[in-house]
Amino acid sequence: MFTTSVQRCRTQMLLGWLPAAELTEQLLNELTALILVGAHPQLWGPDLMVERASALTSAAAQVYVVITEWPAVHGSGDRAAMARHLEKLASRNRDVAEARTSFVDGARMTLGRPG
């Protein structure tokens, strides 16, 4: 859900729009849920999984920060600043993808592969 909401925000930003208030609120709710789950390390077992869950939630929080900075950047009317900000968002999205991959790989190592 979080990734889908991020992509919806990003699409609106790429079009030069401000993400709808309802969408940013939904994004915050999804981030909060992700952070709450990540805050319970007993759910993840070994220290490796705790570290990877923490890295994932931290990366997701950075995406949220970048999205919430967009209205100020957009309001400046500075096209170059807007382009840099969109690249920053892309970079933070890559960080989330890497953290998610690392988390899933850790889960597979910890739990084993199906079959």
TIMIVO-984490 format. One record per atom (N, C-alpha, C): residue in three letters; atom name; x, y, z. Coordinates in nm, 3 decimals, decimal comma. Layout:
<atoms>
{ALA CA {X Y Z}}
...
</atoms>
This chain:
<atoms>
{MET N {0,081 -0,119 0,000}}
{MET CA {0,000 0,000 0,000}}
{MET C {0,086 0,126 0,000}}
{PHE N {0,188 0,131 0,086}}
{PHE CA {0,272 0,250 0,095}}
{PHE C {0,335 0,280 -0,041}}
{THR N {0,390 0,178 -0,105}}
{THR CA {0,457 0,197 -0,234}}
{THR C {0,359 0,247 -0,339}}
{THR N {0,237 0,194 -0,337}}
{THR CA {0,135 0,239 -0,432}}
{THR C {0,103 0,387 -0,410}}
{SER N {0,087 0,426 -0,285}}
{SER CA {0,057 0,567 -0,255}}
{SER C {0,174 0,658 -0,293}}
{VAL N {0,296 0,611 -0,270}}
{VAL CA {0,413 0,689 -0,311}}
{VAL C {0,411 0,709 -0,462}}
{GLN N {0,382 0,605 -0,536}}
{GLN CA {0,381 0,617 -0,681}}
{GLN C {0,269 0,710 -0,729}}
{ARG N {0,156 0,708 -0,662}}
{ARG CA {0,049 0,800 -0,697}}
{ARG C {0,091 0,945 -0,671}}
{CYS N {0,157 0,968 -0,557}}
{CYS CA {0,209 1,103 -0,528}}
{CYS C {0,312 1,143 -0,632}}
{ARG N {0,404 1,053 -0,661}}
{ARG CA {0,511 1,082 -0,757}}
{ARG C {0,454 1,116 -0,895}}
{THR N {0,353 1,044 -0,937}}
{THR CA {0,290 1,071 -1,066}}
{THR C {0,234 1,213 -1,069}}
{GLN N {0,167 1,252 -0,962}}
{GLN CA {0,111 1,387 -0,956}}
{GLN C {0,224 1,490 -0,956}}
{MET N {0,331 1,461 -0,887}}
{MET CA {0,444 1,554 -0,881}}
{MET C {0,511 1,566 -1,018}}
{LEU N {0,526 1,454 -1,089}}
{LEU CA {0,586 1,457 -1,223}}
{LEU C {0,503 1,540 -1,320}}
{LEU N {0,373 1,544 -1,296}}
{LEU CA {0,284 1,625 -1,378}}
{LEU C {0,286 1,772 -1,337}}
{GLY N {0,363 1,802 -1,230}}
{GLY CA {0,373 1,939 -1,183}}
{GLY C {0,262 1,980 -1,089}}
{TRP N {0,194 1,882 -1,033}}
{TRP CA {0,082 1,908 -0,944}}
{TRP C {0,124 1,884 -0,799}}
{LEU N {0,042 1,933 -0,710}}
{LEU CA {0,055 1,899 -0,568}}
{LEU C {-0,027 1,773 -0,543}}
{PRO N {0,028 1,674 -0,473}}
{PRO CA {-0,054 1,557 -0,441}}
{PRO C {-0,176 1,600 -0,359}}
{ALA N {-0,286 1,535 -0,386}}
{ALA CA {-0,410 1,565 -0,314}}
{ALA C {-0,389 1,543 -0,164}}
{ALA N {-0,453 1,627 -0,084}}
{ALA CA {-0,442 1,619 0,062}}
{ALA C {-0,482 1,480 0,112}}
{GLU N {-0,585 1,422 0,052}}
{GLU CA {-0,629 1,289 0,093}}
{GLU C {-0,520 1,185 0,068}}
{LEU N {-0,448 1,203 -0,042}}
{LEU CA {-0,342 1,108 -0,075}}
{LEU C {-0,224 1,121 0,020}}
{THR N {-0,186 1,242 0,054}}
{THR CA {-0,074 1,257 0,149}}
{THR C {-0,115 1,210 0,288}}
{GLU N {-0,242 1,227 0,323}}
{GLU CA {-0,289 1,175 0,451}}
{GLU C {-0,286 1,022 0,452}}
{GLN N {-0,328 0,963 0,342}}
{GLN CA {-0,323 0,817 0,329}}
{GLN C {-0,178 0,769 0,338}}
{LEU N {-0,089 0,840 0,273}}
{LEU CA {0,053 0,805 0,276}}
{LEU C {0,107 0,810 0,418}}
{LEU N {0,072 0,913 0,492}}
{LEU CA {0,115 0,923 0,631}}
{LEU C {0,060 0,808 0,715}}
{ASN N {-0,065 0,773 0,695}}
{ASN CA {-0,125 0,661 0,769}}
{ASN C {-0,053 0,530 0,737}}
{GLU N {-0,020 0,510 0,611}}
{GLU CA {0,049 0,387 0,572}}
{GLU C {0,192 0,385 0,627}}
{LEU N {0,258 0,499 0,627}}
{LEU CA {0,392 0,508 0,685}}
{LEU C {0,386 0,480 0,835}}
{THR N {0,288 0,537 0,901}}
{THR CA {0,272 0,515 1,045}}
{THR C {0,252 0,367 1,075}}
{ALA N {0,170 0,300 0,995}}
{ALA CA {0,148 0,157 1,015}}
{ALA C {0,277 0,079 0,994}}
{LEU N {0,353 0,115 0,892}}
{LEU CA {0,481 0,048 0,865}}
{LEU C {0,578 0,068 0,981}}
{ILE N {0,584 0,189 1,033}}
{ILE CA {0,674 0,219 1,144}}
{ILE C {0,631 0,143 1,270}}
{LEU N {0,500 0,137 1,293}}
{LEU CA {0,451 0,065 1,411}}
{LEU C {0,485 -0,084 1,405}}
{VAL N {0,471 -0,142 1,289}}
{VAL CA {0,507 -0,284 1,274}}
{VAL C {0,658 -0,300 1,292}}
{GLY N {0,736 -0,209 1,233}}
{GLY CA {0,882 -0,216 1,246}}
{GLY C {0,931 -0,189 1,386}}
{ALA N {0,847 -0,128 1,468}}
{ALA CA {0,886 -0,095 1,606}}
{ALA C {0,873 -0,214 1,700}}
{HIS N {0,825 -0,325 1,648}}
{HIS CA {0,808 -0,445 1,729}}
{HIS C {0,908 -0,551 1,683}}
{PRO N {1,034 -0,535 1,721}}
{PRO CA {1,137 -0,625 1,669}}
{PRO C {1,114 -0,771 1,704}}
{GLN N {1,039 -0,798 1,808}}
{GLN CA {1,013 -0,937 1,842}}
{GLN C {0,940 -1,009 1,728}}
{LEU N {0,875 -0,932 1,642}}
{LEU CA {0,806 -0,991 1,527}}
{LEU C {0,905 -1,041 1,423}}
{TRP N {1,023 -0,982 1,420}}
{TRP CA {1,118 -1,013 1,313}}
{TRP C {1,225 -1,112 1,353}}
{GLY N {1,235 -1,142 1,481}}
{GLY CA {1,329 -1,244 1,523}}
{GLY C {1,472 -1,197 1,532}}
{PRO N {1,561 -1,257 1,455}}
{PRO CA {1,705 -1,230 1,469}}
{PRO C {1,740 -1,082 1,448}}
{ASP N {1,855 -1,044 1,505}}
{ASP CA {1,901 -0,905 1,495}}
{ASP C {1,908 -0,859 1,349}}
{LEU N {1,947 -0,949 1,260}}
{LEU CA {1,954 -0,915 1,118}}
{LEU C {1,820 -0,861 1,068}}
{MET N {1,711 -0,925 1,108}}
{MET CA {1,578 -0,883 1,063}}
{MET C {1,536 -0,753 1,129}}
{VAL N {1,573 -0,736 1,254}}
{VAL CA {1,543 -0,610 1,323}}
{VAL C {1,612 -0,495 1,251}}
{GLU N {1,739 -0,514 1,216}}
{GLU CA {1,814 -0,410 1,145}}
{GLU C {1,753 -0,380 1,009}}
{ARG N {1,714 -0,485 0,939}}
{ARG CA {1,657 -0,465 0,804}}
{ARG C {1,518 -0,403 0,809}}
{ALA N {1,440 -0,439 0,909}}
{ALA CA {1,308 -0,375 0,926}}
{ALA C {1,326 -0,227 0,958}}
{SER N {1,424 -0,197 1,041}}
{SER CA {1,452 -0,057 1,076}}
{SER C {1,500 0,021 0,953}}
{ALA N {1,585 -0,039 0,874}}
{ALA CA {1,634 0,028 0,752}}
{ALA C {1,519 0,056 0,656}}
{LEU N {1,428 -0,038 0,645}}
{LEU CA {1,313 -0,020 0,556}}
{LEU C {1,223 0,093 0,604}}
{THR N {1,191 0,096 0,731}}
{THR CA {1,104 0,202 0,782}}
{THR C {1,173 0,338 0,774}}
{SER N {1,303 0,342 0,797}}
{SER CA {1,377 0,469 0,786}}
{SER C {1,375 0,520 0,643}}
{ALA N {1,397 0,431 0,548}}
{ALA CA {1,396 0,471 0,407}}
{ALA C {1,257 0,521 0,367}}
{ALA N {1,154 0,452 0,414}}
{ALA CA {1,016 0,494 0,382}}
{ALA C {0,987 0,631 0,442}}
{ALA N {1,035 0,655 0,562}}
{ALA CA {1,013 0,786 0,625}}
{ALA C {1,079 0,897 0,544}}
{GLN N {1,195 0,870 0,487}}
{GLN CA {1,263 0,971 0,405}}
{GLN C {1,184 1,003 0,278}}
{VAL N {1,120 0,903 0,221}}
{VAL CA {1,034 0,927 0,104}}
{VAL C {0,920 1,020 0,144}}
{TYR N {0,860 0,994 0,257}}
{TYR CA {0,750 1,078 0,304}}
{TYR C {0,797 1,222 0,322}}
{VAL N {0,914 1,240 0,381}}
{VAL CA {0,969 1,376 0,401}}
{VAL C {0,984 1,447 0,268}}
{VAL N {1,040 1,380 0,170}}
{VAL CA {1,061 1,443 0,038}}
{VAL C {0,926 1,483 -0,023}}
{ILE N {0,828 1,396 -0,011}}
{ILE CA {0,696 1,428 -0,067}}
{ILE C {0,636 1,549 0,004}}
{THR N {0,651 1,557 0,135}}
{THR CA {0,592 1,670 0,208}}
{THR C {0,668 1,800 0,184}}
{GLU N {0,789 1,792 0,135}}
{GLU CA {0,865 1,913 0,099}}
{GLU C {0,823 1,969 -0,037}}
{TRP N {0,754 1,888 -0,116}}
{TRP CA {0,718 1,927 -0,252}}
{TRP C {0,636 2,056 -0,261}}
{PRO N {0,536 2,079 -0,177}}
{PRO CA {0,460 2,204 -0,192}}
{PRO C {0,547 2,329 -0,187}}
{ALA N {0,646 2,333 -0,102}}
{ALA CA {0,734 2,451 -0,095}}
{ALA C {0,818 2,462 -0,221}}
{VAL N {0,870 2,350 -0,268}}
{VAL CA {0,951 2,352 -0,391}}
{VAL C {0,863 2,391 -0,509}}
{HIS N {0,747 2,331 -0,517}}
{HIS CA {0,652 2,361 -0,625}}
{HIS C {0,612 2,507 -0,623}}
{GLY N {0,586 2,558 -0,502}}
{GLY CA {0,543 2,697 -0,488}}
{GLY C {0,649 2,798 -0,528}}
{SER N {0,775 2,755 -0,529}}
{SER CA {0,882 2,847 -0,568}}
{SER C {0,879 2,879 -0,716}}
{GLY N {0,820 2,789 -0,794}}
{GLY CA {0,815 2,809 -0,938}}
{GLY C {0,949 2,784 -1,007}}
{ASP N {1,048 2,745 -0,933}}
{ASP CA {1,183 2,721 -0,987}}
{ASP C {1,187 2,581 -1,050}}
{ARG N {1,185 2,578 -1,182}}
{ARG CA {1,181 2,450 -1,255}}
{ARG C {1,303 2,363 -1,225}}
{ALA N {1,419 2,426 -1,213}}
{ALA CA {1,541 2,350 -1,184}}
{ALA C {1,533 2,287 -1,045}}
{ALA N {1,482 2,363 -0,949}}
{ALA CA {1,467 2,310 -0,813}}
{ALA C {1,365 2,196 -0,811}}
{MET N {1,259 2,211 -0,890}}
{MET CA {1,159 2,105 -0,897}}
{MET C {1,219 1,978 -0,957}}
{ALA N {1,299 1,993 -1,061}}
{ALA CA {1,363 1,877 -1,123}}
{ALA C {1,458 1,809 -1,025}}
{ARG N {1,535 1,889 -0,952}}
{ARG CA {1,627 1,831 -0,852}}
{ARG C {1,549 1,757 -0,744}}
{HIS N {1,437 1,814 -0,705}}
{HIS CA {1,356 1,753 -0,600}}
{HIS C {1,297 1,620 -0,649}}
{LEU N {1,254 1,615 -0,773}}
{LEU CA {1,202 1,491 -0,827}}
{LEU C {1,311 1,385 -0,835}}
{GLU N {1,433 1,426 -0,866}}
{GLU CA {1,545 1,331 -0,866}}
{GLU C {1,573 1,283 -0,724}}
{LYS N {1,562 1,373 -0,627}}
{LYS CA {1,579 1,334 -0,487}}
{LYS C {1,475 1,229 -0,448}}
{LEU N {1,351 1,249 -0,493}}
{LEU CA {1,246 1,151 -0,466}}
{LEU C {1,279 1,018 -0,532}}
{ALA N {1,326 1,021 -0,655}}
{ALA CA {1,363 0,897 -0,724}}
{ALA C {1,474 0,825 -0,647}}
{SER N {1,570 0,901 -0,598}}
{SER CA {1,679 0,842 -0,520}}
{SER C {1,627 0,777 -0,392}}
{ARG N {1,539 0,847 -0,322}}
{ARG CA {1,482 0,792 -0,199}}
{ARG C {1,396 0,669 -0,228}}
{ASN N {1,327 0,669 -0,342}}
{ASN CA {1,250 0,551 -0,382}}
{ASN C {1,343 0,432 -0,406}}
{ARG N {1,457 0,458 -0,467}}
{ARG CA {1,555 0,350 -0,487}}
{ARG C {1,604 0,297 -0,352}}
{ASP N {1,623 0,388 -0,256}}
{ASP CA {1,664 0,345 -0,121}}
{ASP C {1,560 0,251 -0,060}}
{VAL N {1,432 0,284 -0,078}}
{VAL CA {1,325 0,199 -0,025}}
{VAL C {1,328 0,064 -0,095}}
{ALA N {1,344 0,065 -0,227}}
{ALA CA {1,347 -0,062 -0,301}}
{ALA C {1,464 -0,150 -0,254}}
{GLU N {1,579 -0,089 -0,232}}
{GLU CA {1,695 -0,165 -0,184}}
{GLU C {1,670 -0,219 -0,043}}
{ALA N {1,612 -0,137 0,044}}
{ALA CA {1,584 -0,180 0,181}}
{ALA C {1,480 -0,291 0,182}}
{ARG N {1,382 -0,281 0,095}}
{ARG CA {1,279 -0,386 0,087}}
{ARG C {1,341 -0,516 0,038}}
{THR N {1,424 -0,508 -0,064}}
{THR CA {1,490 -0,628 -0,116}}
{THR C {1,576 -0,692 -0,007}}
{SER N {1,649 -0,610 0,065}}
{SER CA {1,733 -0,660 0,174}}
{SER C {1,647 -0,728 0,282}}
{PHE N {1,534 -0,666 0,316}}
{PHE CA {1,444 -0,723 0,415}}
{PHE C {1,390 -0,858 0,367}}
{VAL N {1,344 -0,864 0,245}}
{VAL CA {1,288 -0,988 0,190}}
{VAL C {1,396 -1,096 0,183}}
{ASP N {1,516 -1,059 0,141}}
{ASP CA {1,626 -1,156 0,138}}
{ASP C {1,655 -1,210 0,278}}
{GLY N {1,655 -1,121 0,376}}
{GLY CA {1,677 -1,163 0,515}}
{GLY C {1,567 -1,255 0,562}}
{ALA N {1,444 -1,224 0,525}}
{ALA CA {1,331 -1,310 0,564}}
{ALA C {1,346 -1,448 0,502}}
{ARG N {1,389 -1,452 0,377}}
{ARG CA {1,409 -1,582 0,311}}
{ARG C {1,521 -1,662 0,378}}
{MET N {1,628 -1,593 0,417}}
{MET CA {1,738 -1,662 0,486}}
{MET C {1,690 -1,713 0,621}}
{THR N {1,610 -1,634 0,690}}
{THR CA {1,564 -1,670 0,824}}
{THR C {1,457 -1,779 0,819}}
{LEU N {1,363 -1,765 0,729}}
{LEU CA {1,248 -1,856 0,726}}
{LEU C {1,264 -1,971 0,627}}
{GLY N {1,357 -1,955 0,534}}
{GLY CA {1,371 -2,054 0,428}}
{GLY C {1,280 -2,019 0,312}}
{ARG N {1,303 -2,085 0,204}}
{ARG CA {1,222 -2,060 0,083}}
{ARG C {1,105 -2,158 0,079}}
{PRO N {0,993 -2,112 0,022}}
{PRO CA {0,879 -2,203 0,010}}
{PRO C {0,916 -2,325 -0,076}}
{GLY N {0,855 -2,434 -0,044}}
{GLY CA {0,873 -2,554 -0,125}}
{GLY C {0,982 -2,635 -0,079}}
</atoms>
